[in-house]
Amino acid sequence: MNAENNFAARLIDAGRLAAIARTSGVKADVSYYVNEALKELWRTGSPEEARRIAQRWVLWDAEGRPWPRIPPLENVVLFHRAGTAEMSTVKQPVTPLHAIRAWFERQDEEVRCEIAGMAALLVFEGGGLLELSSREWCDYLLRWLSEAKLPTHTVIGRAMMFRTCFEYFTEGRFTESGWTRSEAAALKILEDAKRAPNSEAARFAPVAKKMLDTLPDRKSRWMELRKSWKELADGNLTARALRIWSVSQIE
């Protein structure tokens, strides 16, 4: 029973690990961590017991990837939503949220996924989103930025919330010292994992390794992104700009 309890605990933890990985720019979804748990299950138990445990706790999608039976099955179905393209072609009055959306859509896919992951954690406070894919995070954020006929105070509140959360999130991405801290943290995880292979650090070691491998490229992109964000924030999201827009909405 200990083997099953340990396996179930790892599946429950898979969503948290995947969320941390994706907000760090690492492509590791829930199925990756479920697969790692399955490998460990097969290494530590008999094939028969491992098969029975897996059948109770794991589902496989059409691509053969494993997912937890918790959360419910609908969360492992591949979603195909066309909302992004439709929203891009609809002509709507320019609002601070539309300005954020236009800036967001100009970024490359990996950066959009990181920003949407930030929103899932900080703007939407989880809200059942952490088990979803990065693409679904992006779709959700785009819908939130594109919702029509919002009251003026709601638009301003959302714009201010996004700016505050985003700038908190990017504090370590927009400075040299932030990247130095990230590198040092990843190296420490790898060092701790070597000293204690069964520790919590060992579980995060694959994420830390991928983070170090991709760090130079990600650093370059985020430092470049800082320029376009400053233009947006200084032009559309200051207190004065928001007040001017608010007055323009009074008929």
C-alpha positions in Angstrom: 0.0 0.0 0.0 3.0 2.3 0.6 3.9 2.1 -3.1 0.4 3.2 -4.1 0.3 6.0 -1.5 3.6 7.3 -2.7 2.5 7.1 -6.4 -0.7 8.9 -5.7 1.1 11.6 -3.8 3.4 12.2 -6.8 0.4 12.4 -9.1 -1.3 15.0 -6.9 2.0 16.9 -6.9 2.4 16.8 -10.7 0.2 19.8 -11.3 2.2 22.0 -8.9 5.5 20.9 -10.4 4.3 21.5 -14.0 3.0 24.9 -13.1 6.4 25.9 -11.5 8.2 24.5 -14.6 6.0 26.3 -17.1 6.2 29.7 -15.3 10.0 29.2 -15.5 9.9 28.7 -19.2 10.5 25.0 -19.1 8.3 22.8 -21.3 7.2 20.2 -18.8 3.5 19.5 -18.5 1.6 17.3 -16.0 2.0 14.2 -18.2 5.8 14.5 -17.9 5.7 14.2 -14.1 3.1 11.4 -14.3 5.5 9.6 -16.6 8.4 10.1 -14.2 6.2 8.7 -11.4 5.4 5.7 -13.5 9.0 5.0 -14.2 9.7 5.1 -10.5 6.7 2.8 -9.8 8.0 0.2 -12.2 11.5 0.4 -10.7 10.5 -0.1 -7.1 7.7 -2.7 -7.3 6.6 -5.8 -9.1 5.3 -5.4 -12.7 1.9 -6.9 -11.6 1.5 -4.5 -8.7 2.7 -1.5 -10.7 0.2 -2.3 -13.5 -2.7 -2.5 -11.0 -1.7 0.8 -9.4 -1.3 2.5 -12.8 -4.7 1.3 -13.9 -6.4 2.8 -10.9 -4.6 6.2 -11.0 -3.6 6.9 -14.6 -5.4 7.7 -17.9 -3.7 7.8 -21.3 -4.8 10.3 -24.0 -4.9 9.7 -27.8 -1.2 10.5 -28.1 -0.3 7.9 -25.5 0.6 10.4 -22.8 -0.2 9.5 -19.2 -2.4 11.8 -17.0 -3.8 11.5 -13.5 -7.4 10.3 -13.1 -7.6 13.2 -10.6 -8.5 15.9 -11.7 -11.5 14.5 -13.7 -11.3 13.1 -17.2 -12.4 16.3 -18.9 -9.1 17.9 -18.0 -7.1 15.4 -20.1 -9.1 15.9 -23.2 -7.3 17.9 -25.9 -9.0 21.2 -26.3 -9.2 23.0 -29.7 -10.4 26.6 -29.3 -10.6 29.1 -32.1 -11.2 32.1 -29.9 -7.7 33.7 -30.4 -8.1 34.2 -34.2 -11.6 35.4 -33.9 -10.7 38.0 -31.3 -7.8 39.3 -33.4 -10.1 40.2 -36.3 -13.0 41.9 -34.3 -12.8 45.7 -34.4 -13.4 47.0 -31.0 -12.8 50.3 -29.3 -9.2 50.6 -27.9 -9.1 50.2 -24.2 -6.2 49.7 -21.8 -7.0 45.9 -21.8 -7.0 45.8 -25.6 -3.6 47.5 -25.6 -2.3 44.8 -23.3 -3.8 42.1 -25.5 -2.2 43.5 -28.6 1.2 43.7 -26.9 0.7 40.1 -25.6 -0.1 38.7 -29.0 3.0 40.2 -30.5 5.3 38.1 -28.3 6.6 34.7 -29.3 4.9 31.6 -28.1 7.2 30.7 -25.2 7.0 34.2 -23.8 3.2 34.2 -24.1 3.1 30.9 -22.2 5.2 32.3 -19.4 3.1 35.5 -19.2 -0.1 33.4 -19.2 1.4 31.2 -16.5 2.1 34.3 -14.4 -1.6 35.3 -14.8 -2.8 31.9 -13.9 -0.9 32.0 -10.6 -1.0 35.7 -9.7 -3.9 37.4 -11.5 -6.4 34.5 -11.4 -4.9 33.0 -8.2 -5.0 29.4 -9.5 -8.8 29.3 -10.1 -8.6 25.7 -11.3 -6.2 26.7 -14.1 -3.0 25.1 -12.9 -3.8 21.7 -14.3 -4.5 23.1 -17.7 -2.0 23.4 -20.6 0.0 26.6 -21.4 -2.2 27.1 -24.5 -5.3 27.1 -22.4 -3.7 29.6 -20.0 -3.1 31.8 -23.1 -6.7 31.4 -24.3 -8.1 32.2 -20.8 -5.9 35.3 -20.5 -7.0 36.5 -24.0 -10.6 36.1 -23.1 -10.1 38.0 -19.9 -8.4 40.9 -21.8 -11.0 40.8 -24.6 -14.3 40.6 -22.7 -16.8 43.1 -24.2 -18.9 45.8 -22.5 -17.1 45.9 -19.2 -17.7 48.8 -16.9 -15.0 51.5 -17.0 -13.9 50.8 -13.5 -13.6 47.1 -14.3 -11.3 47.8 -17.2 -9.1 50.1 -15.1 -9.0 47.6 -12.3 -8.0 44.7 -14.6 -5.3 46.8 -16.3 -3.9 47.9 -12.9 -4.0 44.3 -11.6 -2.2 42.9 -14.7 0.5 45.6 -14.6 1.2 45.1 -10.9 1.3 41.3 -11.1 3.4 41.4 -14.3 5.9 43.8 -12.9 6.2 41.8 -9.7 6.7 38.6 -11.9 9.3 40.2 -14.2 11.4 41.9 -11.5 13.9 39.1 -11.8 13.6 38.8 -15.6 14.2 42.5 -16.4 17.5 42.8 -14.5 21.0 41.2 -14.7 20.9 40.5 -11.0 17.7 38.6 -11.3 19.2 36.2 -13.9 22.2 35.8 -11.7 20.0 34.8 -8.8 18.1 32.3 -11.0 21.3 30.7 -12.2 22.6 30.4 -8.6 19.3 28.9 -7.4 19.3 26.3 -10.2 22.9 25.3 -9.5 22.2 24.9 -5.8 19.3 22.6 -6.6 21.6 20.4 -8.7 24.3 20.4 -6.0 21.7 19.5 -3.3 20.3 16.8 -5.6 23.7 15.2 -6.0 24.3 15.1 -2.3 20.8 13.7 -1.5 19.3 11.7 -4.5 16.0 11.1 -2.6 15.5 14.7 -1.5 13.0 17.3 -2.6 15.8 19.0 -4.5 16.3 15.8 -6.6 12.7 16.0 -7.8 13.3 19.6 -9.1 16.7 18.7 -10.6 15.3 18.1 -14.2 13.6 21.5 -14.1 16.8 23.2 -12.8 18.9 21.5 -15.5 16.6 22.6 -18.3 16.5 26.1 -16.8 20.2 26.4 -16.9 20.3 25.1 -20.5 17.8 27.6 -21.7 18.9 30.5 -19.5 21.1 32.5 -22.0 18.4 32.6 -24.7 15.6 33.3 -22.3 17.6 36.1 -20.7 18.1 37.7 -24.0 14.5 37.6 -25.0 13.2 39.0 -21.6 15.7 41.8 -21.6 14.5 42.8 -25.0 10.9 42.4 -23.9 11.6 45.0 -21.2 11.7 47.7 -23.8 8.3 47.0 -25.4 6.7 46.6 -21.9 8.0 50.0 -20.8 6.6 51.6 -23.9 3.2 50.0 -23.2 3.2 50.8 -19.5 4.3 54.4 -19.9 2.0 55.1 -22.7 -1.3 53.3 -21.7 -1.1 52.1 -18.1 0.0 55.0 -16.0 -2.5 56.5 -13.6 -2.8 59.6 -15.8 -3.4 57.6 -19.0 -6.0 55.5 -17.2 -7.8 58.7 -16.0 -7.7 60.2 -19.5 -9.2 57.0 -20.9 -11.8 56.9 -18.2 -13.0 60.5 -18.9 -13.2 59.7 -22.6 -15.8 57.0 -21.9 -18.2 59.5 -20.3 -20.9 60.4 -22.8 
